[in-house]
Amino acid sequence: MKKQSHVKWKLAVGAAAALVGVPLAMLAPGRATKRQRAPFQNMNFAHRGLHSRDMSVPENSLTAFDLAASAGYGIELDVQLSRDGQVVVFHDDTLDRVCGVSARVDELSFDELQELRLCGTDERIPLFSDVLATIRGRGPLIVELKTGRRNRELCEKTYALLSDYRGDVCVESFDPTIVAWFRFHARDLVRGQLAMPASRYDSSIAPPMAFLLSRGLTNFLCRPQFMAYRIGFKPLPVRLAERLGAMRVAWTSHEPRNEAHNDAVIFEFYKPRQKFK
């Protein structure tokens, strides 16, 4: 009987360890070295450049990026592909909100995109290469890769452009398969998982997947070195991933108090200090 009880006890301990260990293994992050963290640590990043609330300086425009770099801020921006495979800087999947055209970005060639204007200004959708030439290493970059129909091509072309860039840069995405591509093909770049509460994901994301993404439970795929989480409530698994070493990146801030308890902040519509303690 004693031997039987001992076996049951070992099984119970093993089961308990599995209940704890499996979730921890799913959400465990990668770990950036001190050198890798340094350019991004305690930095404020201008969301889509230093654009204005009235969009007289539109988001993701060359002017917005030049203003942010000149002011000494880090910069966050978005990349995706045009129909003809050019890496362009634009946030939305569609052109309706910013350009007033009912079409997807990836349905138009770059030449066709150049005929459009950003928010009614003279600014146009820029090539990522032109953005990099504008910034010229004047501040660290957070490059978000948008999920699309040709994710691998976007990853490969973005990495190729960044390989020739002289400046501090990291990558992030809401799509863990994109982050995973950089885990296995570009270990030199710091990578991050974008996430937010499950209720914030749109209807294209199935509720079970939104649940997993919102809690960092896809981290086993990509081992992100930072978690870029929407400001507000953070689920326990995300906080555990941070305790296990993931850098804490907050978005999108509208007031300086969000610097507290974060390693980097993505901000818009105010001008914080460049670095915080």
C-alpha positions in Angstrom: 0.0 0.0 0.0 2.9 2.4 0.8 4.4 1.8 -2.6 1.1 2.4 -4.3 0.6 5.6 -2.4 4.1 6.7 -3.3 3.4 6.2 -7.0 0.2 8.1 -6.7 2.0 11.0 -5.0 4.7 11.1 -7.8 2.0 11.1 -10.4 0.2 13.9 -8.7 3.4 16.0 -8.4 4.1 15.3 -12.1 0.7 16.4 -13.1 0.9 19.5 -11.0 4.3 20.3 -12.6 2.9 19.8 -16.1 0.0 22.1 -15.3 2.4 24.8 -14.4 5.2 24.0 -16.8 3.2 23.7 -20.0 1.7 27.3 -19.8 5.0 28.7 -18.8 6.7 27.0 -21.8 4.0 28.5 -24.1 4.4 32.1 -22.9 8.2 32.1 -22.2 9.9 34.9 -24.2 13.2 35.1 -25.8 15.8 37.2 -23.9 17.5 40.2 -25.4 21.1 40.9 -24.3 22.0 44.1 -22.5 23.6 45.3 -25.7 20.5 44.5 -27.7 18.2 46.2 -25.2 20.2 49.4 -24.9 19.0 51.4 -27.9 15.4 50.9 -27.0 15.5 51.0 -23.2 13.6 53.9 -21.6 12.9 55.5 -25.0 9.8 57.3 -26.3 8.8 56.3 -29.8 6.7 58.6 -32.0 3.8 56.5 -33.3 3.8 56.5 -37.1 6.2 59.5 -36.8 5.6 62.8 -35.2 2.2 63.4 -36.9 -0.4 65.9 -35.8 -3.9 65.4 -34.5 -5.4 67.4 -37.3 -3.3 65.4 -39.8 -1.8 68.5 -41.4 1.3 66.4 -40.8 -0.1 63.0 -41.7 0.9 59.7 -40.1 3.6 57.5 -41.7 4.7 60.4 -43.9 8.3 61.5 -44.6 7.6 64.8 -42.9 6.4 63.1 -39.7 9.5 60.8 -39.7 11.9 63.7 -40.3 10.2 65.8 -37.5 10.5 62.8 -35.0 14.1 62.1 -35.9 15.0 65.8 -35.6 13.4 66.0 -32.2 15.5 63.0 -31.0 12.6 60.5 -30.6 12.6 56.9 -31.5 10.1 56.1 -34.3 7.4 53.4 -34.8 6.2 52.7 -38.3 4.3 50.1 -40.4 5.3 48.3 -43.5 3.4 46.2 -46.1 3.6 45.2 -49.7 2.1 46.9 -52.8 0.7 44.7 -55.6 4.1 44.8 -57.4 6.0 43.8 -54.3 7.4 47.2 -53.1 7.8 47.6 -49.4 5.7 50.7 -48.5 5.0 52.4 -45.2 1.3 52.5 -44.4 -0.8 51.3 -41.5 -4.2 50.3 -42.6 -5.0 47.3 -44.9 -7.3 49.6 -46.9 -6.9 53.1 -48.3 -10.3 54.5 -47.2 -9.4 56.3 -44.0 -6.2 58.0 -45.0 -6.5 58.4 -48.8 -10.2 58.3 -49.4 -10.0 55.4 -51.8 -11.9 52.2 -51.5 -9.2 49.7 -52.2 -6.6 47.5 -50.4 -3.0 48.7 -50.4 -1.9 45.3 -51.9 -4.3 45.7 -54.8 -2.5 48.7 -56.2 1.0 49.0 -57.7 3.4 51.5 -56.2 2.9 53.8 -59.2 -0.8 53.8 -58.5 -0.3 54.4 -54.8 1.8 57.4 -55.7 -1.2 59.1 -57.3 -2.9 59.2 -53.9 -2.4 61.8 -51.1 -2.2 61.3 -47.3 -5.0 63.0 -45.5 -5.6 65.6 -48.2 -2.0 66.9 -48.0 0.7 66.9 -50.6 2.4 63.9 -48.8 2.4 60.5 -50.5 2.8 56.9 -49.4 6.5 56.4 -49.0 8.7 53.5 -49.9 10.4 52.0 -46.8 13.8 52.6 -48.4 12.9 56.3 -48.7 11.9 56.4 -45.0 15.2 54.8 -44.0 17.1 57.4 -46.1 15.1 60.1 -44.3 15.8 58.9 -40.8 19.4 58.1 -41.4 20.0 56.4 -38.1 19.0 59.5 -36.1 17.0 57.4 -33.7 16.0 53.8 -33.0 13.1 52.3 -35.0 10.3 49.9 -34.2 9.1 48.4 -37.5 5.7 46.7 -37.5 5.1 44.2 -40.2 1.5 44.1 -41.2 -0.2 40.7 -41.8 -1.1 40.2 -45.4 -1.4 37.8 -48.3 2.4 37.5 -48.8 3.9 37.5 -45.3 7.1 35.6 -46.2 7.9 38.0 -49.1 7.3 40.9 -46.8 9.6 39.5 -44.1 12.4 38.7 -46.6 12.2 42.1 -48.3 12.0 44.1 -45.1 15.0 42.2 -43.6 17.0 42.8 -46.8 16.4 46.6 -46.6 17.3 46.6 -42.9 20.5 44.6 -43.5 21.9 47.6 -45.4 20.6 50.2 -42.8 23.0 51.8 -40.4 20.9 52.4 -37.3 19.2 50.7 -34.4 16.1 48.8 -35.4 13.8 46.1 -34.0 10.7 44.4 -35.6 7.3 43.6 -34.3 3.9 42.2 -35.5 0.5 41.1 -34.3 1.1 37.9 -36.3 3.2 35.4 -34.4 4.2 33.6 -37.6 5.9 36.8 -38.8 7.7 37.3 -35.5 8.7 33.6 -35.8 10.2 34.2 -39.2 12.6 36.7 -37.7 13.3 34.3 -34.8 14.7 31.7 -37.3 16.0 33.9 -40.1 17.2 37.1 -38.5 18.5 36.4 -35.0 20.5 39.7 -35.0 17.3 41.7 -34.8 15.3 42.2 -31.6 11.7 41.0 -32.2 8.5 41.7 -30.4 4.9 40.4 -30.2 2.2 43.0 -30.5 -0.9 42.1 -28.4 -4.0 43.6 -26.8 -7.1 42.3 -24.9 -9.1 39.7 -26.7 -12.1 41.9 -27.1 -10.0 44.4 -29.2 -9.2 42.0 -32.0 -11.4 42.3 -35.1 -13.8 39.7 -36.4 -11.2 38.3 -38.8 -9.5 36.7 -35.7 -11.4 33.7 -34.3 -12.2 34.2 -30.6 -10.0 31.2 -29.5 -7.1 32.7 -31.4 -7.8 36.1 -30.0 -7.7 34.6 -26.5 -4.3 33.0 -27.1 -2.8 36.1 -28.7 -4.1 38.4 -26.0 -2.3 36.3 -23.3 1.0 35.7 -25.1 0.3 32.0 -25.4 1.7 31.9 -28.9 5.1 32.9 -27.6 6.4 29.4 -28.0 6.3 29.9 -31.8 8.3 33.1 -31.9 10.0 33.7 -28.5 9.6 37.5 -28.6 12.1 39.6 -26.8 9.5 42.2 -26.0 5.8 42.4 -25.6 4.2 45.5 -27.1 0.9 45.6 -25.3 -2.0 48.0 -25.6 -2.2 50.4 -22.6 -4.6 49.2 -20.0 -5.3 45.9 -18.2 -2.7 43.2 -18.9 -3.6 39.5 -18.3 -1.6 37.5 -15.9 0.2 35.5 -18.6 1.5 38.6 -20.2 2.8 39.9 -16.9 4.5 36.5 -16.3 6.2 36.8 -19.7 7.5 40.2 -18.7 8.7 38.7 -15.4 10.5 36.0 -17.4 12.5 38.7 -19.3 10.4 40.2 -22.0 10.8 44.0 -22.4 7.7 46.0 -21.7 6.6 48.2 -24.5 3.4 50.2 -24.1 1.2 51.6 -26.9 -0.3 54.0 -27.7 0.3 56.6 -25.0 -1.3 60.0 -24.8 0.2 61.1 -21.5 3.7 60.9 -19.9 2.5 58.9 -16.9 2.6 55.8 -19.1 6.4 55.8 -18.8 6.0 54.3 -15.4 6.6 50.5 -15.2 7.5 50.3 -18.9 10.8 49.9 -20.8 9.7 51.8 -23.9 6.6 53.8 -24.8 5.0 54.4 -28.2 3.2 57.8 -28.0 1.2 60.3 -30.1 -0.2 63.8 -30.0 2.1 65.2 -27.3 5.8 65.7 -26.9 7.4 63.8 -24.1 11.1 63.8 -23.2 13.2 61.6 -25.5 14.3 59.3 -22.7 12.9 58.5 -19.3 14.2 56.8 -16.1 
